[in-house]
Amino acid sequence: MRAVVVTQAGGPEVMRVTDVPDPVPEPGEILLRVRATAVNRGDIMQRRGLYPPPPGVSDILGIEAVGEVLDVTPGTETDLAAGDRVMCLVGGGAYAQLLVVPAVHCIRLPDDMPWDAAAAIPEVFITAFQALVRLGNLQPGEVALVHSIASGVGTAAAQICRAIGARCIGTSRATDRARAGEPHGAEALVVGDAGFADPVLEMTDGRGADVILDLVGAKYLHDNVACLARQGRIVLTGLVGGRRADLDMGALLSRQGTIIGSTLRWRTTAEKAEIMGEFAHWAMPLFGRGILSPVIDRVMALDDVARAHARVEGDAAVGKVVLLVD
């Protein structure tokens, strides 16, 4: 099969599309004909040598895919069969024509959903759902502060907030990117040199944010705590702004606040299956009714993977950059 191979840690130029052995499914897994995948920050970090895959996982890039079931391993407990259209999350291996994935990590797709639209859903919408709904327990009428609003996770989070009936404030350091959430119901907040805590408090009449979805990390920790509402929840899902920061624990205590860390890639098989099952039950009907909708920046061929990575890494994309595999 054809797949994207990283020759060494580095920039987009270290990737090349070449022939590699076909994967072989094990008990409990299906073999998927990949039709499309998408670029994620985790892919970029792995390519740069900063985010290795979990033990035993393919070192081929790609953590989400959509496609057709080719084969189901005998004895696998699933209602999936050859020819079914699914989307899935994996620890790696999705930048390829074939992929093995646990059957419990697949969600059946509507027959009328195009491959490119479906490929823009799994990682970002499930990440946002996990952060806001499962962990953040966001409620109608509450305020969510979503950093990196122009990202795939950001645009997905804005839509989830609107579906719940919560207010969403979306941040970015660039005006045009801060406004990327407006079509999805988010209010724009440009982060300047003075930070974002005071503007958030002003926009909420001193209340602050009930749930903060943070893809940045250390750089934003101080302001996150400073603008957290009483009994607020910070859900940390990314570290592009650093891993280490000083924390005034007294400020967190005085707000009865909570900081929750979460990733999808390093979840156990059972944990990921539970998350995906809850997401399918909650979100798939909303996609069918048009309440949720994938946001696509570009659709590119797998052979253009270097240009696709450069666009995401350079913060030029709004929403997802999708790669058509076959």
C-alpha positions as CSV (number, residue, x, y, z in Angstrom):
1,M,0.0,0.0,0.0
2,R,1.0,3.7,-0.3
3,A,1.6,5.6,2.9
4,V,3.4,8.7,4.2
5,V,6.8,7.9,5.7
6,V,8.8,10.3,7.8
7,T,12.5,9.9,6.9
8,Q,13.8,11.8,9.9
9,A,12.6,14.4,12.4
10,G,12.2,17.8,10.8
11,G,10.0,20.1,8.6
12,P,7.4,19.1,6.1
13,E,10.0,18.1,3.6
14,V,11.0,15.0,5.6
15,M,7.8,13.3,4.5
16,R,7.4,11.2,1.4
17,V,4.8,8.9,0.0
18,T,6.1,5.4,-0.7
19,D,5.1,1.7,-0.7
20,V,5.0,-0.1,2.6
21,P,3.7,-3.5,3.7
22,D,0.0,-3.9,4.2
23,P,-1.2,-3.9,7.8
24,V,-2.7,-7.2,9.2
25,P,-5.7,-6.9,11.5
26,E,-5.7,-8.8,14.8
27,P,-8.7,-10.1,16.7
28,G,-11.1,-7.3,17.5
29,E,-9.9,-5.2,14.6
30,I,-11.2,-4.4,11.2
31,L,-9.2,-3.6,8.0
32,L,-10.2,-0.3,6.5
33,R,-9.8,1.1,3.0
34,V,-8.9,4.7,3.8
35,R,-10.7,7.3,1.6
36,A,-9.6,10.4,3.5
37,T,-7.7,11.6,6.6
38,A,-6.8,15.0,8.0
39,V,-3.9,17.0,9.4
40,N,-3.7,17.5,13.2
41,R,-1.2,19.2,15.4
42,G,-0.2,15.9,16.9
43,D,0.9,14.8,13.4
44,I,3.1,17.9,13.1
45,M,4.6,17.3,16.5
46,Q,5.3,13.7,15.7
47,R,6.9,14.6,12.4
48,R,9.2,17.0,14.3
49,G,10.2,14.2,16.8
50,L,8.3,15.7,19.7
51,Y,5.3,13.4,20.0
52,P,6.0,9.7,19.5
53,P,3.1,7.2,19.0
54,P,2.1,5.0,21.9
55,P,3.9,1.7,22.2
56,G,2.9,-0.9,19.6
57,V,1.3,1.7,17.4
58,S,2.3,2.3,13.7
59,D,4.8,5.1,13.2
60,I,3.0,6.1,10.1
61,L,1.4,9.5,10.7
62,G,-2.3,10.1,11.0
63,I,-4.7,9.7,14.0
64,E,-8.1,9.8,12.2
65,A,-9.6,8.3,9.0
66,V,-12.8,7.6,7.1
67,G,-13.3,4.8,4.7
68,E,-14.9,1.5,3.9
69,V,-14.6,-1.7,5.9
70,L,-12.7,-4.3,3.8
71,D,-12.6,-7.1,6.4
72,V,-13.6,-7.9,9.9
73,T,-11.4,-10.3,11.9
74,P,-13.2,-13.5,12.7
75,G,-14.7,-13.5,16.2
76,T,-14.8,-9.7,16.5
77,E,-18.0,-8.6,18.3
78,T,-19.4,-5.9,16.0
79,D,-22.3,-5.3,13.7
80,L,-19.9,-3.8,11.1
81,A,-19.5,-5.7,7.8
82,A,-17.5,-5.4,4.6
83,G,-18.6,-2.3,2.7
84,D,-19.8,-0.3,5.7
85,R,-18.7,3.4,5.7
86,V,-17.1,4.5,9.0
87,M,-15.0,7.1,10.7
88,C,-12.4,6.2,13.3
89,L,-9.7,7.4,15.7
90,V,-6.4,5.6,15.9
91,G,-3.0,6.0,17.6
92,G,-1.3,6.2,14.2
93,G,-1.2,4.9,10.6
94,A,-4.0,6.9,9.0
95,Y,-1.9,8.5,6.3
96,A,-2.1,5.3,4.2
97,Q,-4.4,3.4,1.8
98,L,-5.1,0.7,4.4
99,L,-5.5,0.9,8.2
100,V,-6.3,-1.6,11.0
101,V,-8.4,-0.2,13.8
102,P,-10.3,-1.7,16.7
103,A,-13.9,-2.2,15.7
104,V,-15.1,-0.4,18.9
105,H,-13.3,2.7,17.7
106,C,-15.4,3.1,14.6
107,I,-18.6,5.2,14.1
108,R,-20.9,4.4,11.2
109,L,-21.3,7.2,8.7
110,P,-24.5,8.3,6.9
111,D,-24.6,7.1,3.3
112,D,-24.9,10.7,2.0
113,M,-22.0,12.2,3.9
114,P,-19.1,12.9,1.6
115,W,-15.6,11.5,2.5
116,D,-14.0,15.0,2.8
117,A,-16.7,16.2,5.2
118,A,-16.5,13.1,7.3
119,A,-12.7,13.3,7.5
120,A,-13.0,16.7,9.1
121,I,-15.1,15.4,12.1
122,P,-13.4,12.7,14.3
123,E,-10.4,14.2,16.0
124,V,-11.6,17.8,16.4
125,F,-15.2,17.2,17.3
126,I,-14.5,14.3,19.6
127,T,-11.8,16.4,21.4
128,A,-14.2,19.3,21.8
129,F,-17.0,17.0,23.0
130,Q,-14.7,15.3,25.5
131,A,-13.5,18.7,26.8
132,L,-16.7,20.6,26.9
133,V,-19.4,18.0,27.5
134,R,-17.8,14.9,29.2
135,L,-15.1,16.6,31.3
136,G,-16.2,20.3,31.4
137,N,-19.9,19.5,32.0
138,L,-20.8,22.7,30.2
139,Q,-24.4,23.7,30.9
140,P,-26.9,25.9,29.1
141,G,-26.4,29.5,30.0
142,E,-22.8,29.0,31.1
143,V,-19.8,30.7,29.5
144,A,-17.1,28.8,27.6
145,L,-13.7,30.4,26.7
146,V,-12.2,28.6,23.7
147,H,-8.6,29.3,22.8
148,S,-7.3,28.9,19.2
149,I,-10.9,29.4,18.0
150,A,-9.8,29.2,14.3
151,S,-8.4,25.7,14.7
152,G,-10.4,22.6,13.9
153,V,-11.0,22.0,17.6
154,G,-12.0,25.6,18.0
155,T,-14.6,25.8,15.3
156,A,-16.0,22.5,16.5
157,A,-16.2,23.7,20.1
158,A,-18.0,26.9,19.0
159,Q,-20.7,24.7,17.4
160,I,-21.0,22.4,20.4
161,C,-21.4,25.5,22.7
162,R,-24.2,26.8,20.4
163,A,-25.9,23.3,20.4
164,I,-25.8,23.2,24.2
165,G,-27.1,26.8,24.6
166,A,-23.9,28.1,26.2
167,R,-22.1,31.3,25.4
168,C,-18.8,31.0,23.6
169,I,-15.9,33.4,23.6
170,G,-13.2,32.5,21.1
171,T,-9.6,33.8,21.2
172,S,-6.8,34.2,18.8
173,R,-3.8,36.5,18.6
174,A,-4.9,37.6,15.1
175,T,-8.1,39.6,14.4
176,D,-9.2,37.6,11.4
177,R,-8.6,34.3,13.2
178,A,-10.4,35.4,16.3
179,R,-13.5,36.1,14.2
180,A,-13.4,32.7,12.6
181,G,-15.8,31.4,15.3
182,E,-18.4,34.1,14.7
183,P,-20.3,32.2,11.9
184,H,-20.7,29.4,14.6
185,G,-22.0,31.7,17.3
186,A,-18.7,32.6,19.1
187,E,-17.7,36.1,20.2
188,A,-14.3,37.2,19.1
189,L,-11.5,38.1,21.5
190,V,-8.1,39.2,20.2
191,V,-5.3,38.3,22.7
192,G,-2.9,41.2,22.9
193,D,0.3,41.6,24.9
194,A,-1.7,42.4,28.1
195,G,-3.3,38.9,27.9
196,F,-7.0,38.0,27.9
197,A,-8.1,37.8,31.6
198,D,-9.3,41.4,32.0
199,P,-11.2,41.4,28.7
200,V,-13.0,38.1,29.6
201,L,-14.0,39.5,33.0
202,E,-15.2,42.6,31.3
203,M,-17.2,40.7,28.7
204,T,-18.8,38.6,31.4
205,D,-19.5,41.4,33.9
206,G,-16.9,40.0,36.3
207,R,-18.2,36.5,36.3
208,G,-15.5,34.9,34.2
209,A,-15.6,31.7,32.2
210,D,-17.2,28.5,33.5
211,V,-15.3,26.2,31.2
212,I,-12.0,27.0,29.4
213,L,-10.9,24.8,26.6
214,D,-7.2,25.3,26.3
215,L,-5.0,24.1,23.4
216,V,-2.1,26.4,24.3
217,G,-0.8,25.3,27.7
218,A,1.8,27.0,29.9
219,K,1.6,30.4,28.2
220,Y,-2.0,30.8,29.1
221,L,-2.2,29.2,32.5
222,H,-2.0,32.4,34.6
223,D,-4.7,34.2,32.7
224,N,-6.9,31.1,32.6
225,V,-7.0,31.0,36.3
226,A,-7.4,34.8,36.6
227,C,-10.6,34.8,34.5
228,L,-12.0,31.5,35.8
229,A,-15.5,31.7,37.2
230,R,-16.3,30.3,40.7
231,Q,-16.3,26.5,40.4
232,G,-15.0,26.8,36.9
233,R,-13.2,24.1,34.9
234,I,-10.1,24.4,32.8
235,V,-9.7,21.5,30.4
236,L,-6.2,21.3,28.9
237,T,-5.9,19.5,25.6
238,G,-2.8,21.0,24.0
239,L,0.7,22.3,24.9
240,V,1.8,24.3,21.9
241,G,2.5,27.2,24.3
242,G,4.8,25.2,26.6
243,R,4.6,22.5,29.2
244,R,5.8,24.2,32.4
245,A,4.4,27.3,34.2
246,D,4.2,28.7,37.7
247,L,0.7,28.5,39.3
248,D,-0.7,30.6,42.1
249,M,-2.6,27.8,43.8
250,G,-4.3,30.3,46.1
251,A,-6.1,31.9,43.1
252,L,-7.3,28.4,42.0
253,L,-8.5,27.6,45.5
254,S,-10.3,30.8,46.0
255,R,-12.4,30.1,42.8
256,Q,-13.0,26.4,43.8
257,G,-11.5,25.8,40.4
258,T,-10.5,22.6,38.6
259,I,-7.8,21.9,36.0
260,I,-8.3,18.7,33.9
261,G,-5.8,17.3,31.5
262,S,-7.0,15.2,28.6
263,T,-5.8,13.5,25.4
264,L,-7.4,11.0,23.1
265,R,-4.4,9.3,21.6
266,W,-3.1,7.8,24.9
267,R,-6.5,6.5,26.1
268,T,-7.0,2.8,26.6
269,T,-9.0,0.9,24.1
270,A,-11.9,0.7,26.5
271,E,-11.8,4.4,27.4
272,K,-11.7,5.5,23.8
273,A,-14.5,3.1,22.9
274,E,-16.7,4.7,25.7
275,I,-15.9,8.2,24.5
276,M,-16.7,7.4,20.9
277,G,-19.9,5.7,21.8
278,E,-21.1,8.7,23.8
279,F,-20.1,11.0,21.0
280,A,-21.9,9.0,18.4
281,H,-25.1,9.0,20.5
282,W,-24.9,12.8,21.3
283,A,-23.5,14.3,18.1
284,M,-24.3,12.2,15.0
285,P,-28.0,13.2,15.1
286,L,-26.9,16.8,15.3
287,F,-24.8,16.4,12.1
288,G,-27.8,14.8,10.4
289,R,-30.0,17.9,11.3
290,G,-27.3,20.4,10.3
291,I,-26.8,21.7,13.8
292,L,-23.2,20.5,13.7
293,S,-21.1,20.8,10.5
294,P,-17.5,20.1,9.7
295,V,-15.4,23.2,8.9
296,I,-13.0,22.5,6.0
297,D,-10.1,24.8,5.1
298,R,-8.6,22.8,2.2
299,V,-9.0,19.4,0.6
300,M,-5.7,18.2,-0.8
301,A,-4.3,14.9,-2.2
302,L,-2.1,12.7,0.0
303,D,0.8,13.5,-2.3
304,D,0.5,17.1,-1.2
305,V,1.0,16.2,2.4
306,A,4.0,18.5,2.8
307,R,2.0,21.5,1.7
308,A,-0.9,20.5,3.9
309,H,1.4,20.3,6.9
310,A,3.0,23.7,6.1
311,R,-0.4,25.3,6.0
312,V,-1.5,24.0,9.4
313,E,1.8,24.6,11.0
314,G,1.9,28.2,9.7
315,D,-1.5,28.9,11.3
316,A,-3.0,29.7,7.8
317,A,-5.8,27.2,8.1
318,V,-9.3,27.9,9.5
319,G,-10.8,24.5,10.3
320,K,-9.5,21.3,8.9
321,V,-7.1,20.4,6.1
322,V,-8.3,17.2,4.7
323,L,-6.2,14.7,2.7
324,L,-7.8,12.5,0.1
325,V,-6.1,9.1,0.2
326,D,-7.7,7.1,-2.6
